[in-house]
């Protein structure tokens, strides 16, 4: 393959991936992409904690008309907490597993995310990325599933796949992460531990916050930043694998290289968002190998573009027009054209 320009071509044909396996792509990356650096890892913890502290200070001191800006900044900073915990979940933060587990639990605790629940479900997403019937992150409904889901669930699906996409991760969090039936028996003790950590935190933190600040304090200091965090969680995960021309596939047509290298989207966001969220949107190398720490993602992406650029999806820039393309078209699964929109469904 030859080096390419910064603007990559549209999604390549599926046959382009037939003679390539993911291990070959991983081996093409230099070893430094996988090297952990404790100084860089802990610097990201310090940055995220400092940014959140700044945000909460702004919330405490801002007049009412500046609160939305303070909430959004703080929610973005908290997304950085999640990204560091995300590295912990993939064991790319520290060499010792107990350090990954401890840091992951501490950083996810204020977000009410059970660490092991998320880790196990997220690993499933990586194994089955864009595999219809298996992926647990923004997998589209089939026409048969949609038709048989009932009026309420159709209405809810239309909202989450449309203008209320930014609440999608709230439903994902509530529906999947606390239900032991979603986990193998061998993993349930770890899941119970993580749920207990979140429950104890909530039992201590929320009454204390309400006691000192009232119900409005709960909304002001926790709920609104938490919703800001979920805005980015929903947006990032939706954009990572969802465009009108990115195809989910059933086994046996599903191909790991197509899904991870060609079906994962690199999207650029405002620089302050990239900094606070630790480059999580440099997402293609993360799906090629979860062993790449977040601070090495840009290096790995540059190497992937140079070697495999012709097989990668075009790069995107975050904008309202991009979100309109996604929430206006990417609705019902279609085996040939990726998606059928709600508008097309009504016309048919």
C-alpha positions in Angstrom: 0.0 0.0 0.0 1.1 3.6 -0.6 0.8 6.6 1.6 -2.3 8.7 1.1 -3.6 12.2 1.7 -5.2 13.3 4.9 -8.6 12.9 3.4 -9.2 9.2 2.9 -11.4 7.6 0.4 -14.9 6.3 1.0 -15.4 2.8 2.5 -13.6 0.2 0.3 -15.4 -2.8 -1.2 -15.7 -5.9 1.1 -13.5 -8.0 -1.2 -10.5 -5.8 -0.4 -10.3 -7.4 3.0 -10.6 -11.0 2.0 -6.9 -11.8 1.9 -5.9 -9.9 5.0 -6.1 -10.9 8.7 -6.1 -8.5 11.7 -2.8 -10.0 13.1 -1.0 -8.8 9.9 -2.3 -5.3 10.5 -1.2 -5.4 14.1 2.2 -6.6 13.3 2.7 -3.7 10.9 2.7 -1.3 13.8 6.1 -0.4 15.4 6.6 -1.7 19.0 6.6 1.8 20.5 2.9 2.0 19.8 2.3 -0.6 22.4 4.7 0.6 25.1 3.2 1.8 28.3 4.6 5.0 29.9 3.7 5.5 33.5 4.5 9.2 33.4 2.2 9.8 30.5 -0.6 7.6 32.0 -0.6 9.4 35.3 -0.3 12.8 33.7 -3.6 12.1 32.1 -5.1 11.3 35.4 -3.8 14.6 36.8 -5.1 16.5 33.8 -8.6 15.0 34.1 -8.8 15.6 37.9 -7.6 19.2 37.5 -10.0 19.8 34.6 -12.9 18.4 36.6 -11.9 20.5 39.7 -11.8 23.6 37.5 -15.3 22.7 36.1 -16.8 22.2 39.5 -15.3 25.5 40.7 -16.9 27.2 37.7 -20.3 25.6 38.5 -20.0 26.8 42.1 -19.1 30.4 41.1 -21.0 30.9 37.8 -24.1 33.0 37.6 -27.1 31.1 36.3 -26.7 32.1 32.7 -23.2 30.7 32.5 -24.1 27.4 34.2 -24.7 25.5 30.8 -21.1 26.3 29.7 -19.8 25.2 33.1 -21.8 22.0 33.0 -20.7 21.2 29.5 -17.0 21.8 30.3 -17.3 19.6 33.4 -19.1 16.8 31.5 -16.3 16.9 28.9 -13.7 16.7 31.7 -15.5 13.7 33.2 -15.4 12.0 29.9 -11.6 12.1 30.3 -12.1 10.2 33.6 -13.9 7.6 31.6 -11.2 7.4 28.9 -8.5 6.8 31.5 -10.7 4.1 33.0 -11.2 2.8 29.5 -7.4 2.3 29.2 -7.6 0.5 32.6 -10.3 -1.8 31.3 -8.1 -2.8 28.3 -5.1 -3.2 30.7 -3.2 -0.6 28.7 -2.9 1.9 31.7 -0.5 0.0 34.0 1.4 -3.3 33.9 -0.2 -4.5 37.2 -3.8 -5.7 36.9 -4.7 -4.5 40.4 -3.6 -1.0 39.5 -5.8 -1.0 36.4 -8.8 -2.3 38.4 -8.3 0.2 41.3 -7.9 3.2 39.0 -10.7 2.0 36.8 -13.1 1.6 39.8 -12.2 5.0 41.3 -12.6 7.0 38.1 -15.8 5.3 37.0 -17.4 5.4 40.4 -18.7 9.1 40.2 -20.1 8.2 36.8 -22.1 5.3 38.4 -20.5 2.9 35.9 -19.7 -0.6 37.4 -16.1 -1.0 36.1 -16.1 -4.8 35.5 -19.6 -4.7 34.0 -18.5 -2.1 31.5 -15.1 -3.8 30.8 -16.7 -7.2 30.0 -19.4 -5.7 27.8 -17.0 -3.5 26.0 -14.6 -6.4 25.3 -17.6 -8.1 23.6 -18.1 -5.0 21.4 -14.4 -5.2 20.3 -14.7 -8.9 19.5 -18.0 -8.4 17.5 -17.6 -4.8 16.2 -20.3 -4.1 13.5 -21.4 -7.8 13.6 -25.1 -7.7 13.2 -26.8 -9.7 15.9 -23.8 -9.6 18.3 -22.4 -6.0 18.7 -23.8 -4.3 21.8 -22.9 -0.7 20.8 -25.4 1.1 18.5 -26.3 -2.0 16.5 -29.3 -1.1 14.3 -32.6 -2.9 14.5 -33.6 -5.1 11.6 -36.9 -4.4 9.9 -38.4 -7.5 11.5 -37.2 -6.5 15.0 -38.6 -3.0 14.6 -42.0 -4.1 13.2 -42.4 -6.6 16.2 -41.2 -4.2 18.9 -44.5 -2.5 19.7 -45.5 1.2 19.5 -43.7 2.4 22.6 -40.4 0.8 21.7 -40.6 2.0 18.1 -41.2 5.5 19.4 -38.3 5.3 21.8 -36.0 3.8 19.1 -36.9 6.6 16.7 -36.0 9.2 19.4 -32.6 7.6 20.3 -31.7 7.1 16.6 -32.8 10.6 15.9 -32.6 14.0 17.6 -32.2 12.4 21.1 -29.1 10.3 20.2 -27.2 12.0 23.0 -29.3 10.1 25.6 -28.5 6.7 24.0 -25.6 5.8 26.3 -27.9 6.5 29.3 -30.2 3.7 28.2 -27.2 1.5 27.4 -25.8 2.1 30.9 -29.1 1.4 32.7 -30.2 -1.6 30.6 -27.0 -3.6 30.4 -24.5 -3.0 33.2 -26.5 -4.0 36.2 -28.2 -7.1 34.9 -26.2 -10.2 35.9 -27.8 -12.2 33.1 -25.6 -10.3 30.7 -22.5 -11.9 32.1 -21.0 -15.4 32.2 -21.2 -17.2 35.6 -17.4 -17.1 35.9 -17.5 -13.3 35.7 -20.4 -12.5 38.0 -18.4 -12.2 41.2 -16.4 -9.4 39.6 -19.5 -7.7 38.3 -21.2 -7.9 41.7 -18.1 -6.3 43.2 -18.3 -3.4 40.8 -22.0 -2.9 41.3 -21.4 -2.9 45.0 -18.8 -0.2 44.7 -21.2 2.0 42.7 -24.0 1.3 45.1 -22.0 2.2 48.2 -20.7 5.4 46.5 -24.3 6.4 45.6 -25.6 5.6 49.1 -23.0 7.8 50.7 -22.5 10.6 48.1 -26.1 11.5 47.1 -27.5 11.9 50.6 -24.5 13.9 51.6 -24.7 16.2 48.5 -28.5 16.7 49.1 -27.9 17.4 52.8 -25.4 20.2 52.1 -26.8 21.6 48.8 -30.4 20.5 48.5 -32.0 18.8 45.6 -31.0 21.6 43.3 -27.4 20.9 44.3 -27.8 17.3 43.1 -29.0 18.6 39.8 -26.4 21.4 39.6 -23.3 19.5 40.7 -24.0 16.0 39.5 -26.9 15.4 37.2 -26.1 18.1 34.6 -22.4 17.3 34.3 -23.3 13.6 34.1 -25.6 14.3 31.2 -22.8 16.3 29.6 -20.6 13.3 29.9 -23.3 11.1 28.4 -23.6 13.5 25.5 -20.0 12.8 24.5 -20.3 9.1 25.3 -23.3 8.8 23.0 -21.8 10.9 20.3 -18.4 9.3 20.3 -19.6 5.7 20.3 -22.2 6.5 17.6 -19.8 8.2 15.3 -17.1 5.6 15.8 -18.9 3.0 13.7 -22.0 4.6 12.2 -22.2 6.4 8.9 -24.6 5.8 6.0 -22.1 3.7 4.1 -20.7 1.6 7.0 -22.2 -1.8 6.8 -23.0 -4.1 9.7 -22.7 -7.7 8.6 -23.9 -11.1 9.8 -21.6 -14.1 10.2 -20.2 -15.5 7.9 -19.9 -12.4 5.8 -18.5 -10.4 8.7 -14.8 -9.7 8.5 -12.6 -8.6 11.4 -10.3 -6.3 9.2 -13.3 -4.7 7.5 -15.0 -4.0 10.8 -11.9 -2.8 12.8 -9.8 -1.1 10.1 -12.3 -0.2 7.5 -15.5 0.2 9.5 -14.1 2.3 12.3 -14.3 6.1 11.9 -11.6 8.6 12.7 -13.4 11.9 13.5 -11.7 15.1 14.5 -13.2 17.3 17.2 -12.3 20.7 18.6 -8.9 20.6 20.0 -10.0 21.3 23.6 -12.3 18.2 23.4 -9.5 16.1 22.0 -7.2 17.1 24.9 -9.8 16.6 27.7 -10.9 13.3 26.2 -7.4 12.0 25.7 -7.6 11.3 21.9 -10.3 8.6 22.2 -11.6 9.7 18.8 -8.4 8.5 17.2 -10.3 5.3 17.2 -9.1 3.2 14.3 -5.8 2.0 16.0 -7.8 1.3 19.2 -9.9 -1.2 17.3 -6.9 -2.7 15.5 -5.4 -3.4 18.9 -6.8 -2.5 22.4 -3.3 -2.9 23.7 -2.3 0.6 22.4 -2.5 3.2 25.2 -4.5 6.3 24.5 -1.3 8.5 24.4 0.1 6.4 21.5 -3.0 6.4 19.3 -1.9 9.3 17.1 1.4 7.6 16.4 -0.3 4.3 15.6 -2.9 6.1 13.4 -0.2 7.7 11.3 1.4 4.3 10.7 -1.9 2.7 9.8 -2.6 5.5 7.3 0.8 5.1 5.7 0.5 1.3 5.3 -3.2 0.6 5.0 -4.7 3.9 4.1 -6.5 2.5 1.0 -8.5 0.2 3.2 -9.5 2.8 5.8 -12.7 4.8 5.8 -12.6 8.5 4.9 -11.8 10.8 7.9 -14.6 13.0 9.3 -14.8 16.2 11.2 -17.4 16.7 13.9 -20.2 19.0 12.8 -23.9 19.4 12.9 -24.0 18.3 9.2 -22.3 15.1 10.1 -24.7 14.4 12.9 -27.6 15.2 10.7 -26.4 12.6 8.2 -26.1 10.0 10.9 -29.4 10.6 12.8 -31.3 11.4 9.6 -30.4 8.2 7.8 -28.8 5.5 10.0 -32.0 3.9 11.3 -33.0 0.4 10.2 -30.5 -2.3 9.2 -30.3 -3.0 5.4 -28.2 -5.9 4.2 -27.1 -4.2 0.9 -27.2 -0.4 1.6 -26.3 -0.5 5.3 -29.3 1.5 6.5 -32.9 2.3 5.7 -34.2 5.6 7.1 -37.5 6.0 9.0 -38.6 8.3 6.1 -37.9 5.5 3.5 -39.7 3.0 5.7 -42.8 5.2 5.7 -42.7 5.7 1.9 -42.5 1.9 1.4 
